[in-house]
Amino acid sequence: MMLGPLINSGAIVLGGLGGAVLARLIPQRLQRGLPATFALASMAIGISMIVKVHYLPVMVMSLILGTAVGELCYLEKGVSRAASTLQRRCQRWLPLPRGLNQEAFAQQFTAIIVLFGASGLGVVGALTEGIDGNYQLLLVKAMMDLPTAVIFAMSLGPSVALLALVQLAVQALLFLLASVIMPYMDAVAYADFSAVGGIIMLAVGLRIAKIMPFAVVNFLPALLFVLPFSYLWRHFFG
């Protein structure tokens, strides 16, 4: 039974709706300060993941080729457009906060899609449950995602709950493909995978903090290249 992804996605729905309610009770200065603080946390987590890299060339090659694929496919633009369309269709039930337009919503929403949907903990948690049914890692992620969703829902409104759909789709796919992927996810490959994920987390933090507007969604295909590159590098140069 695919229990972990359902719990994790449920936590995002609860946090998204709960944060929108709390936004009416919490001072504006606190609402503005929390996302910036979370951006710093995201950057710190990213750096801690990057330093664990095993094969630096694998990380660099995966990032370059993956980003090139994302750019050529206009991945960020497509996801941003889809997010705006979905929010407009749900506007009646999940309205935007006053003063937030569709463009600003789409810019922030696409960044936190990466934050929730492409974390290393979520990936490994879904793969682990797919192999042996153990959903503990996804339970831990749910406990982390709940307050995170609350924080972002304060500024983006209840539409943050829609992130649950993206996360559920990603984790369900990984759950189903676990028997194919997991045999190749050894300690070395996971270290390189985490390092690429760390760069993406760092970029997300810089974007949320409005320091550098990285097209973070375009980085995501890099994660697909880590396992084959790690295997090939060890085979020929390891």
Contacts in CASP RR format, 6 or more apart in sequence:
PFRMAT RR
TARGET T0000
AUTHOR 0000-0000-0000
METHOD contacts of the structure
MODEL  1
MMLGPLINSGAIVLGGLGGAVLARLIPQRLQRGLPATFALASMAIGISMI
VKVHYLPVMVMSLILGTAVGELCYLEKGVSRAASTLQRRCQRWLPLPRGL
NQEAFAQQFTAIIVLFGASGLGVVGALTEGIDGNYQLLLVKAMMDLPTAV
IFAMSLGPSVALLALVQLAVQALLFLLASVIMPYMDAVAYADFSAVGGII
MLAVGLRIAKIMPFAVVNFLPALLFVLPFSYLWRHFFG
2 129 0 8 1.000
2 130 0 8 1.000
2 172 0 8 1.000
2 175 0 8 1.000
3 129 0 8 1.000
3 135 0 8 1.000
4 125 0 8 1.000
4 126 0 8 1.000
4 129 0 8 1.000
4 135 0 8 1.000
4 138 0 8 1.000
4 139 0 8 1.000
4 142 0 8 1.000
4 171 0 8 1.000
5 126 0 8 1.000
5 129 0 8 1.000
5 138 0 8 1.000
5 167 0 8 1.000
5 168 0 8 1.000
5 171 0 8 1.000
5 172 0 8 1.000
5 175 0 8 1.000
6 168 0 8 1.000
7 135 0 8 1.000
7 138 0 8 1.000
7 139 0 8 1.000
7 142 0 8 1.000
8 122 0 8 1.000
8 138 0 8 1.000
8 139 0 8 1.000
8 141 0 8 1.000
8 142 0 8 1.000
8 145 0 8 1.000
8 167 0 8 1.000
8 168 0 8 1.000
8 171 0 8 1.000
9 164 0 8 1.000
9 165 0 8 1.000
9 167 0 8 1.000
9 168 0 8 1.000
9 171 0 8 1.000
10 142 0 8 1.000
10 164 0 8 1.000
11 142 0 8 1.000
11 143 0 8 1.000
11 145 0 8 1.000
11 146 0 8 1.000
11 149 0 8 1.000
12 116 0 8 1.000
12 145 0 8 1.000
12 146 0 8 1.000
12 149 0 8 1.000
12 160 0 8 1.000
12 161 0 8 1.000
12 163 0 8 1.000
12 164 0 8 1.000
12 167 0 8 1.000
13 161 0 8 1.000
13 164 0 8 1.000
14 146 0 8 1.000
14 149 0 8 1.000
15 146 0 8 1.000
15 147 0 8 1.000
15 149 0 8 1.000
15 150 0 8 1.000
15 153 0 8 1.000
15 160 0 8 1.000
15 161 0 8 1.000
16 149 0 8 1.000
16 150 0 8 1.000
16 152 0 8 1.000
16 153 0 8 1.000
16 157 0 8 1.000
16 158 0 8 1.000
16 160 0 8 1.000
16 161 0 8 1.000
17 153 0 8 1.000
17 158 0 8 1.000
17 161 0 8 1.000
18 150 0 8 1.000
18 153 0 8 1.000
18 158 0 8 1.000
19 149 0 8 1.000
19 150 0 8 1.000
19 151 0 8 1.000
19 153 0 8 1.000
19 154 0 8 1.000
19 157 0 8 1.000
19 158 0 8 1.000
19 160 0 8 1.000
20 97 0 8 1.000
20 153 0 8 1.000
20 154 0 8 1.000
20 157 0 8 1.000
20 158 0 8 1.000
20 160 0 8 1.000
22 150 0 8 1.000
22 153 0 8 1.000
22 154 0 8 1.000
23 31 0 8 1.000
23 97 0 8 1.000
23 153 0 8 1.000
23 154 0 8 1.000
23 155 0 8 1.000
23 157 0 8 1.000
26 154 0 8 1.000
31 154 0 8 1.000
31 155 0 8 1.000
32 155 0 8 1.000
34 151 0 8 1.000
34 154 0 8 1.000
35 151 0 8 1.000
35 152 0 8 1.000
35 155 0 8 1.000
35 208 0 8 1.000
36 208 0 8 1.000
36 209 0 8 1.000
38 148 0 8 1.000
38 151 0 8 1.000
38 152 0 8 1.000
38 208 0 8 1.000
39 204 0 8 1.000
39 205 0 8 1.000
39 206 0 8 1.000
39 208 0 8 1.000
39 209 0 8 1.000
40 205 0 8 1.000
40 209 0 8 1.000
42 115 0 8 1.000
42 201 0 8 1.000
42 202 0 8 1.000
42 204 0 8 1.000
42 205 0 8 1.000
42 208 0 8 1.000
43 201 0 8 1.000
43 202 0 8 1.000
43 205 0 8 1.000
43 206 0 8 1.000
43 209 0 8 1.000
45 198 0 8 1.000
45 201 0 8 1.000
46 197 0 8 1.000
46 198 0 8 1.000
46 199 0 8 1.000
46 201 0 8 1.000
46 202 0 8 1.000
47 198 0 8 1.000
47 202 0 8 1.000
49 194 0 8 1.000
49 195 0 8 1.000
49 197 0 8 1.000
49 198 0 8 1.000
49 201 0 8 1.000
50 59 0 8 1.000
50 195 0 8 1.000
50 198 0 8 1.000
50 199 0 8 1.000
50 202 0 8 1.000
52 191 0 8 1.000
52 194 0 8 1.000
52 195 0 8 1.000
53 59 0 8 1.000
53 191 0 8 1.000
53 192 0 8 1.000
53 194 0 8 1.000
53 195 0 8 1.000
54 188 0 8 1.000
54 191 0 8 1.000
54 192 0 8 1.000
54 195 0 8 1.000
54 230 0 8 1.000
55 188 0 8 1.000
55 192 0 8 1.000
55 230 0 8 1.000
55 233 0 8 1.000
55 234 0 8 1.000
57 233 0 8 1.000
58 192 0 8 1.000
58 226 0 8 1.000
58 229 0 8 1.000
58 230 0 8 1.000
58 233 0 8 1.000
59 192 0 8 1.000
59 195 0 8 1.000
59 196 0 8 1.000
59 199 0 8 1.000
59 226 0 8 1.000
61 225 0 8 1.000
61 229 0 8 1.000
62 192 0 8 1.000
62 196 0 8 1.000
62 222 0 8 1.000
62 223 0 8 1.000
62 225 0 8 1.000
62 226 0 8 1.000
62 229 0 8 1.000
63 196 0 8 1.000
63 199 0 8 1.000
63 219 0 8 1.000
63 222 0 8 1.000
65 221 0 8 1.000
65 222 0 8 1.000
65 225 0 8 1.000
66 219 0 8 1.000
66 221 0 8 1.000
66 222 0 8 1.000
66 224 0 8 1.000
66 225 0 8 1.000
67 218 0 8 1.000
67 219 0 8 1.000
67 221 0 8 1.000
67 222 0 8 1.000
69 75 0 8 1.000
69 221 0 8 1.000
70 76 0 8 1.000
70 217 0 8 1.000
70 218 0 8 1.000
70 219 0 8 1.000
70 220 0 8 1.000
70 221 0 8 1.000
71 215 0 8 1.000
71 218 0 8 1.000
73 221 0 8 1.000
75 217 0 8 1.000
75 218 0 8 1.000
75 220 0 8 1.000
75 221 0 8 1.000
76 110 0 8 1.000
76 215 0 8 1.000
76 216 0 8 1.000
76 217 0 8 1.000
76 218 0 8 1.000
79 110 0 8 1.000
79 113 0 8 1.000
79 217 0 8 1.000
80 106 0 8 1.000
80 107 0 8 1.000
80 109 0 8 1.000
80 110 0 8 1.000
80 217 0 8 1.000
81 106 0 8 1.000
83 105 0 8 1.000
83 106 0 8 1.000
83 109 0 8 1.000
83 110 0 8 1.000
83 113 0 8 1.000
83 162 0 8 1.000
84 102 0 8 1.000
84 103 0 8 1.000
84 105 0 8 1.000
84 106 0 8 1.000
86 162 0 8 1.000
87 94 0 8 1.000
87 96 0 8 1.000
87 102 0 8 1.000
87 105 0 8 1.000
87 106 0 8 1.000
87 109 0 8 1.000
87 159 0 8 1.000
87 162 0 8 1.000
88 102 0 8 1.000
90 159 0 8 1.000
90 162 0 8 1.000
93 158 0 8 1.000
94 157 0 8 1.000
94 158 0 8 1.000
94 159 0 8 1.000
94 161 0 8 1.000
94 162 0 8 1.000
95 157 0 8 1.000
95 158 0 8 1.000
96 102 0 8 1.000
96 105 0 8 1.000
96 156 0 8 1.000
96 157 0 8 1.000
96 159 0 8 1.000
97 155 0 8 1.000
97 156 0 8 1.000
97 157 0 8 1.000
100 155 0 8 1.000
100 156 0 8 1.000
100 157 0 8 1.000
105 156 0 8 1.000
105 159 0 8 1.000
108 152 0 8 1.000
108 155 0 8 1.000
108 156 0 8 1.000
108 208 0 8 1.000
109 156 0 8 1.000
109 159 0 8 1.000
109 160 0 8 1.000
109 163 0 8 1.000
110 216 0 8 1.000
110 217 0 8 1.000
111 204 0 8 1.000
111 205 0 8 1.000
111 207 0 8 1.000
111 208 0 8 1.000
111 216 0 8 1.000
112 152 0 8 1.000
112 156 0 8 1.000
112 160 0 8 1.000
112 163 0 8 1.000
112 204 0 8 1.000
112 208 0 8 1.000
113 163 0 8 1.000
113 166 0 8 1.000
113 217 0 8 1.000
114 200 0 8 1.000
114 204 0 8 1.000
114 216 0 8 1.000
114 217 0 8 1.000
114 219 0 8 1.000
114 220 0 8 1.000
115 148 0 8 1.000
115 201 0 8 1.000
115 204 0 8 1.000
116 145 0 8 1.000
116 148 0 8 1.000
116 149 0 8 1.000
116 163 0 8 1.000
116 166 0 8 1.000
116 167 0 8 1.000
117 163 0 8 1.000
117 166 0 8 1.000
117 167 0 8 1.000
117 170 0 8 1.000
117 171 0 8 1.000
118 170 0 8 1.000
118 197 0 8 1.000
118 200 0 8 1.000
118 220 0 8 1.000
118 223 0 8 1.000
119 141 0 8 1.000
119 197 0 8 1.000
119 201 0 8 1.000
120 193 0 8 1.000
120 194 0 8 1.000
120 197 0 8 1.000
121 137 0 8 1.000
121 140 0 8 1.000
121 141 0 8 1.000
121 144 0 8 1.000
122 137 0 8 1.000
122 138 0 8 1.000
122 141 0 8 1.000
122 171 0 8 1.000
122 174 0 8 1.000
123 174 0 8 1.000
123 193 0 8 1.000
123 223 0 8 1.000
124 137 0 8 1.000
124 185 0 8 1.000
124 190 0 8 1.000
125 135 0 8 1.000
125 137 0 8 1.000
125 138 0 8 1.000
125 141 0 8 1.000
125 171 0 8 1.000
126 138 0 8 1.000
126 170 0 8 1.000
126 171 0 8 1.000
126 172 0 8 1.000
126 174 0 8 1.000
126 175 0 8 1.000
126 178 0 8 1.000
127 174 0 8 1.000
127 175 0 8 1.000
127 177 0 8 1.000
127 178 0 8 1.000
127 181 0 8 1.000
127 182 0 8 1.000
127 185 0 8 1.000
128 134 0 8 1.000
128 137 0 8 1.000
128 178 0 8 1.000
128 182 0 8 1.000
129 135 0 8 1.000
129 137 0 8 1.000
129 138 0 8 1.000
129 175 0 8 1.000
129 178 0 8 1.000
130 174 0 8 1.000
130 175 0 8 1.000
130 176 0 8 1.000
130 178 0 8 1.000
130 179 0 8 1.000
130 182 0 8 1.000
131 178 0 8 1.000
131 179 0 8 1.000
131 182 0 8 1.000
138 171 0 8 1.000
145 167 0 8 1.000
149 160 0 8 1.000
149 161 0 8 1.000
149 163 0 8 1.000
152 160 0 8 1.000
153 160 0 8 1.000
153 161 0 8 1.000
174 181 0 8 1.000
181 227 0 8 1.000
184 227 0 8 1.000
184 231 0 8 1.000
185 193 0 8 1.000
185 227 0 8 1.000
188 230 0 8 1.000
188 234 0 8 1.000
189 226 0 8 1.000
189 227 0 8 1.000
189 230 0 8 1.000
189 231 0 8 1.000
192 226 0 8 1.000
192 229 0 8 1.000
192 230 0 8 1.000
193 223 0 8 1.000
193 226 0 8 1.000
193 227 0 8 1.000
193 230 0 8 1.000
196 222 0 8 1.000
196 223 0 8 1.000
196 226 0 8 1.000
197 222 0 8 1.000
197 223 0 8 1.000
199 219 0 8 1.000
199 222 0 8 1.000
200 216 0 8 1.000
200 219 0 8 1.000
200 220 0 8 1.000
200 222 0 8 1.000
200 223 0 8 1.000
203 212 0 8 1.000
203 214 0 8 1.000
203 216 0 8 1.000
203 219 0 8 1.000
204 214 0 8 1.000
204 216 0 8 1.000
205 211 0 8 1.000
206 212 0 8 1.000
206 214 0 8 1.000
207 213 0 8 1.000
207 214 0 8 1.000
207 216 0 8 1.000
END
